[in-house]
Amino acid sequence: MLNPGVTPALDLQDITCVFTSRDAPGQRYTAVQDASLAVAPGEFVSVVGPTGCGKSTLLNVGAGLLAPSRGKVEVFGQPLAGLNRRAGYMFQAESLMPWKTALGNVMAGLVFAGTPPAEAEQRARAWLARVGLAGFEDRYPHQLSGGMRKRVAMAQTWILEPDIFLMDEPFSALDVQTRQLMENELLELWAEPSHGGGAGGRAVLFITHDLDEAIALSDRVVVLSAGPATRPIGEFTIDLPRPRNVAEIRNQPRFVELHADIWAVLRDEVLKGYDQQKRKAVA
């Protein structure tokens, strides 16, 4: 829960999203119903839930990419109209431009925003060095490993210094070792004084299927029900000390306790979601 008196960086209030079926005109599907979720400045919140429950739908509402059927969105206390200009979005799918080098991809956002090219290049080179890619500026995405492409995508997002980071399963396609390296990289960037990690810092709303990942990264974990009409059904404060190493934190007794508590709420919803997917496949 947010502390009283704190204005959320992102506040989703009683959000409902209803879609019309393309295959059956007139048939409506309620993906999200009366869902409320707020993230404070400097807070790292992860959302977990069954496959297809509507996690990404909520993220898209927060980004301003999707207008809710009902409810409202506020960004630092102001109603959101159109795109959320104070948010950066890191997608699950590959989002780099294949015809641009790593340097070109990272500096693109600054150039589009009107930054002089020489300044944009200087800042992009600094960010590539920051994420461990100095010397790879001239490589194209197809010449980089999966982990390196994710580093470029992180630099591409963080260089714009948004106040809110929206992340949709950004590391799900990586192998375990690379994934843990990227998770630690994310926490280090978020914890830097000029880039969040405290009151007034950058807010993160992180979507994941991986409960271990959610606990290791977050200040708070929100559990969504199985769809349709998903909504938050559980909220857990992650009272593990920071800074954290995501591989080592998993061995702490408190981590195991938190995992058991959250899984007790999540397990039945995952089973419901799995049964729904099987019924759809048979139909």
Residue pairs with C-beta under 8 A, 6 or more apart in sequence:
1 235
1 237
2 8
2 38
2 40
2 43
3 40
6 40
6 41
7 41
7 76
7 77
8 38
8 39
8 40
8 41
8 74
8 76
8 77
8 203
9 39
9 40
9 41
9 43
9 75
9 76
9 86
9 163
9 164
9 203
10 38
10 39
10 62
10 73
10 74
10 75
10 84
10 87
10 164
10 203
10 205
11 37
11 38
11 39
11 73
11 74
11 75
11 77
12 35
12 36
12 37
12 38
12 58
12 61
12 62
12 71
12 73
13 36
13 71
13 72
13 73
13 74
14 34
14 35
14 36
14 70
14 71
14 72
15 32
15 34
15 35
15 36
15 37
15 58
15 61
15 68
15 70
15 71
15 73
16 30
16 32
16 33
16 34
16 35
16 68
16 69
16 70
16 71
17 30
17 31
17 32
17 54
17 57
17 61
17 66
17 68
17 69
18 28
18 29
18 30
18 31
18 69
19 28
19 29
19 30
19 31
20 26
20 27
20 28
20 29
21 27
21 28
21 29
29 228
30 228
30 229
31 54
31 57
31 227
31 228
31 229
31 230
32 54
32 57
32 58
32 61
32 68
32 229
32 230
32 231
33 228
33 229
33 230
33 231
34 71
34 231
35 54
35 58
35 71
35 224
35 230
35 231
35 232
36 232
37 45
37 47
37 58
37 205
37 222
37 232
39 45
39 164
39 203
39 204
39 205
40 203
41 76
41 163
41 199
41 200
41 201
41 202
41 203
42 196
42 197
42 198
42 199
42 200
42 201
42 202
42 203
43 203
43 204
43 219
43 220
44 190
44 203
44 204
44 206
44 217
44 218
44 219
44 220
45 203
45 204
45 205
45 206
45 218
45 219
45 220
45 221
45 222
46 206
46 207
46 208
46 213
46 214
46 215
46 217
46 218
46 220
46 221
46 222
47 55
47 58
47 59
47 205
47 206
47 207
47 208
47 214
47 221
47 222
47 223
47 224
48 55
48 208
48 209
48 210
48 211
48 214
48 221
48 222
48 223
48 224
48 262
48 266
49 55
49 223
49 224
49 225
49 226
49 230
49 266
49 269
49 273
50 224
50 226
50 227
50 269
50 270
50 272
50 273
50 274
51 209
51 273
51 274
51 277
52 227
52 273
52 276
52 277
53 224
53 225
53 226
53 227
53 230
53 269
53 273
54 224
54 227
54 230
55 168
55 207
55 224
55 230
56 168
56 207
57 66
58 224
59 89
59 166
59 168
59 205
59 207
60 66
61 67
61 68
61 73
62 73
62 84
62 87
62 164
62 166
62 205
63 83
63 84
63 87
63 89
63 166
64 73
64 80
64 81
64 82
64 83
64 84
64 87
65 83
65 89
72 79
72 80
73 79
73 80
73 84
74 80
75 84
75 86
75 87
75 164
76 86
76 163
84 164
84 166
86 162
86 163
86 164
87 162
87 163
87 164
87 165
87 166
88 157
88 158
88 160
88 162
88 164
88 165
88 166
89 157
89 166
89 167
89 168
90 153
90 154
90 157
90 165
90 166
90 167
90 168
90 170
91 153
91 168
91 170
92 168
92 169
92 170
92 172
92 173
94 141
94 149
95 153
95 156
96 105
96 141
96 149
96 152
96 153
96 156
97 104
97 105
97 108
97 141
98 140
98 141
98 142
99 140
100 108
100 140
101 137
101 138
101 139
101 140
102 128
102 133
102 136
102 137
102 138
102 139
102 140
102 141
102 144
102 148
102 152
103 121
103 124
103 125
103 128
103 137
103 138
105 141
105 152
105 156
106 124
106 127
106 128
106 152
106 155
106 156
106 159
107 117
107 120
107 121
107 123
107 124
107 159
108 156
109 156
109 159
109 160
110 119
110 120
110 123
110 124
110 159
110 160
111 117
111 120
113 160
115 123
123 159
124 137
124 155
124 159
125 134
125 137
127 155
127 158
127 159
128 134
128 136
128 137
128 152
128 155
130 155
130 189
131 151
131 152
131 154
131 155
131 185
131 189
132 151
132 185
133 148
133 151
133 152
133 155
136 144
136 148
139 148
141 149
141 152
144 152
145 178
146 173
146 174
146 175
146 178
147 174
147 178
147 181
147 182
150 170
150 171
150 174
150 178
150 182
151 182
151 185
153 170
154 170
154 182
154 185
154 186
154 189
157 165
158 165
158 189
158 195
161 195
162 202
163 202
163 203
164 202
164 203
164 204
164 205
165 190
165 202
165 203
165 204
165 205
165 206
166 205
167 204
167 205
167 206
167 207
168 207
169 207
169 208
169 209
170 182
171 178
171 179
171 182
171 183
171 213
172 208
172 209
172 210
174 182
179 213
180 246
180 247
183 213
183 216
183 217
183 246
184 245
184 246
184 247
186 217
187 217
187 242
187 243
187 244
187 246
188 243
189 195
190 196
190 197
190 201
190 202
190 204
191 197
191 242
191 243
193 201
195 201
195 202
196 202
196 203
196 204
197 242
206 214
206 217
206 218
208 214
211 221
211 259
211 262
211 263
211 266
212 250
212 259
213 246
214 221
214 262
215 221
215 238
215 240
215 249
215 255
215 258
215 259
215 262
216 244
216 246
216 249
216 250
216 255
217 244
217 246
218 238
219 237
219 238
220 235
220 236
220 237
220 238
221 235
221 236
221 238
221 262
222 232
222 234
222 235
222 236
223 232
223 233
223 234
223 235
223 236
223 262
223 265
223 266
223 269
224 230
224 231
224 232
224 233
224 269
225 231
225 232
225 233
225 269
225 272
226 269
226 270
226 272
226 273
226 276
227 273
227 276
233 265
233 269
234 262
234 265
234 266
236 258
236 261
236 262
238 258
239 254
240 249
240 252
240 254
240 255
240 258
249 255
